[in-house]
Amino acid sequence: MPKVKLPRKSTNIDMTAMCDVAFLLLTFFMLTTKFKPDEPVVVDTPSSISEIKLPETDIITITIDKEGAVFFGIDGQFTREKLIQKMAERYTLAFSPEEIKSFSVLSSIGLPVANLKEFLNMNSEQRAKVKQTGVPCDSLKNELGDWILFARQSNPKFRIAVKGDRDAKFPVVKEVIATLQEKKVNKFNFITSMETAPQ
């Protein structure tokens, strides 16, 4: 008696649901990702063995590059708007709503307040080409102290982190620390890169 051959059927897997899930995940990550803001200067931080991590929000970052320029940055768009208005009152400047909006999207600033209005009126390509000389923090003209004071008044929960280049000049770092102590900030963090573990 001959064998009856049954026709083979290929197994079909419906991938529609899998594609839907993949596109939902892709859309979720695209909408919730925060892009790293452009920093006006690249800093090569010194290494250390500390494993303490800074919080993601409520941070004031004071950056010192190897040439001694000091940059001031805070997070939070609404806080930046309040801060620039307080600085305008302090230095008797008038910022337009467009200039306030421009400042609110900047990650950090490294200019004297007198040059800020001109800088904010530039477009993003022109701003990228400007060499920022740093926020004055010497004893004669200490604008950094005002930035710190008004930022802490805008949000008392701010923590301060100092990010200095490994080749930064010590007198500038000393001036920054003296400014922090003058504004009654005795607790702050230094940002370092992780040192490789010994083998």
C-alpha positions as CSV (number, residue, x, y, z in Angstrom):
1,M,0.0,0.0,0.0
2,P,1.6,3.4,-1.0
3,K,2.3,6.1,1.6
4,V,0.1,9.1,1.5
5,K,2.2,12.2,1.4
6,L,0.7,15.2,3.2
7,P,1.6,18.6,1.7
8,R,4.0,20.5,3.9
9,K,2.8,23.9,5.1
10,S,5.3,26.5,6.0
11,T,4.9,28.1,9.4
12,N,3.9,31.8,9.0
13,I,4.6,34.1,12.0
14,D,2.7,37.3,12.0
15,M,5.2,40.0,12.7
16,T,2.7,42.9,12.7
17,A,2.5,43.0,16.5
18,M,6.3,42.8,16.9
19,C,6.7,45.8,14.5
20,D,4.1,47.8,16.4
21,V,6.0,47.2,19.6
22,A,9.3,48.1,18.0
23,F,8.0,51.4,16.6
24,L,6.3,52.2,20.0
25,L,9.6,51.7,21.8
26,L,11.5,53.7,19.2
27,T,9.0,56.6,19.5
28,F,9.1,56.5,23.3
29,F,12.9,56.7,23.4
30,M,13.0,59.5,20.8
31,L,10.5,61.6,22.7
32,T,11.9,61.1,26.2
33,T,15.6,61.4,25.4
34,K,17.3,64.6,26.6
35,F,20.1,65.7,24.4
36,K,23.4,66.8,26.0
37,P,23.6,70.6,25.7
38,D,26.6,72.1,23.8
39,E,29.3,73.2,26.2
40,P,31.2,76.3,25.3
41,V,34.5,74.8,26.3
42,V,35.9,71.3,26.5
43,V,37.4,70.4,29.9
44,D,39.8,67.6,30.7
45,T,38.9,66.8,34.3
46,P,41.4,65.3,36.7
47,S,40.9,61.7,37.7
48,S,40.0,60.4,41.1
49,I,38.7,57.3,42.8
50,S,35.5,58.9,44.1
51,E,32.3,57.1,43.0
52,I,29.8,59.7,44.3
53,K,27.4,60.7,41.5
54,L,25.9,64.1,41.1
55,P,22.1,64.4,40.9
56,E,20.5,64.9,37.4
57,T,18.7,68.1,38.4
58,D,19.2,71.2,40.6
59,I,22.8,71.6,39.8
60,I,24.9,74.8,39.4
61,T,28.0,74.0,37.4
62,I,31.1,76.3,37.5
63,T,33.5,75.3,34.8
64,I,37.1,76.4,34.7
65,D,39.1,75.9,31.5
66,K,42.9,75.5,31.2
67,E,43.3,79.2,30.3
68,G,41.5,80.3,33.5
69,A,38.2,81.3,32.0
70,V,35.2,80.7,34.3
71,F,31.8,79.5,32.9
72,F,28.5,79.5,34.9
73,G,25.7,77.1,34.1
74,I,22.4,76.0,35.7
75,D,19.7,73.6,34.7
76,G,16.0,74.4,34.4
77,Q,14.7,76.8,31.7
78,F,12.3,78.5,34.1
79,T,15.0,79.1,36.7
80,R,17.3,80.6,34.0
81,E,14.5,83.1,33.1
82,K,14.2,84.2,36.7
83,L,18.0,84.4,37.0
84,I,18.5,86.7,34.0
85,Q,15.7,89.0,35.2
86,K,17.4,89.3,38.6
87,M,20.8,90.0,37.0
88,A,19.2,92.6,34.8
89,E,17.8,94.4,37.9
90,R,21.2,94.2,39.6
91,Y,23.2,95.6,36.6
92,T,20.4,98.0,35.4
93,L,20.0,96.3,32.0
94,A,16.9,95.7,30.0
95,F,16.5,92.3,28.3
96,S,13.8,91.8,25.7
97,P,11.5,88.7,25.9
98,E,13.5,87.2,23.0
99,E,16.8,87.7,24.8
100,I,15.4,86.2,27.9
101,K,14.2,83.2,25.9
102,S,17.6,82.9,24.2
103,F,19.3,82.9,27.6
104,S,16.9,80.3,29.0
105,V,18.1,77.7,26.4
106,L,21.8,78.2,27.0
107,S,23.6,75.5,28.9
108,S,26.2,77.9,30.4
109,I,27.6,81.4,30.0
110,G,31.2,82.7,30.1
111,L,30.9,86.4,29.5
112,P,30.8,89.6,31.5
113,V,27.2,90.8,32.0
114,A,27.9,93.9,29.9
115,N,28.5,91.7,26.8
116,L,25.6,89.5,27.4
117,K,22.9,91.5,25.5
118,E,25.0,91.5,22.3
119,F,25.7,87.8,22.7
120,L,22.0,86.9,23.2
121,N,21.1,88.8,20.0
122,M,23.3,86.5,17.9
123,N,21.9,83.4,16.2
124,S,23.2,80.0,17.4
125,E,25.9,79.7,14.6
126,Q,27.3,83.1,15.5
127,R,27.3,82.3,19.2
128,A,29.3,79.1,18.5
129,K,32.1,81.1,16.9
130,V,32.4,83.6,19.8
131,K,35.3,83.0,22.1
132,Q,33.9,83.5,25.6
133,T,36.4,85.1,27.9
134,G,34.8,83.9,31.1
135,V,32.7,85.4,33.9
136,P,34.7,87.9,36.0
137,C,35.5,86.5,39.5
138,D,38.3,88.6,40.7
139,S,38.1,90.9,43.8
140,L,37.5,94.0,41.7
141,K,34.6,92.8,39.6
142,N,33.1,89.6,41.0
143,E,30.1,88.9,38.8
144,L,30.3,85.2,39.5
145,G,29.2,85.9,43.1
146,D,26.1,87.6,41.8
147,W,25.3,84.7,39.5
148,I,25.6,82.2,42.4
149,L,23.6,84.4,44.8
150,F,20.7,85.0,42.4
151,A,20.7,81.4,41.2
152,R,20.4,80.1,44.8
153,Q,17.6,82.7,45.4
154,S,15.8,81.4,42.3
155,N,16.0,77.8,43.6
156,P,17.3,77.1,47.1
157,K,17.7,73.4,46.4
158,F,20.6,74.0,44.0
159,R,23.8,72.0,44.6
160,I,27.1,73.5,43.3
161,A,29.7,71.5,41.3
162,V,33.0,72.8,40.2
163,K,34.4,71.3,37.0
164,G,38.0,72.3,36.5
165,D,40.5,71.4,33.9
166,R,43.5,69.4,35.1
167,D,45.7,72.2,33.8
168,A,43.7,75.0,35.2
169,K,45.6,77.8,36.9
170,F,45.5,77.5,40.7
171,P,44.8,81.2,41.5
172,V,41.6,81.1,39.4
173,V,40.4,78.0,41.2
174,K,41.3,79.7,44.5
175,E,39.2,82.8,43.5
176,V,36.2,80.6,42.6
177,I,36.4,78.8,46.0
178,A,36.8,82.2,47.8
179,T,33.7,83.5,45.9
180,L,31.7,80.4,47.0
181,Q,32.8,80.9,50.6
182,E,31.9,84.6,50.4
183,K,28.4,83.7,49.4
184,K,28.2,81.2,52.3
185,V,28.6,78.1,50.2
186,N,30.9,75.8,52.1
187,K,29.7,72.6,50.6
188,F,30.3,71.9,46.9
189,N,31.5,69.0,44.7
190,F,34.5,68.7,42.3
191,I,33.7,66.9,39.1
192,T,36.4,64.4,38.2
193,S,36.7,61.5,35.8
194,M,36.9,57.9,37.2
195,E,40.4,56.6,37.7
196,T,41.1,53.2,36.3
197,A,41.2,50.5,38.9
198,P,44.7,49.0,39.7
199,Q,45.3,45.6,38.3
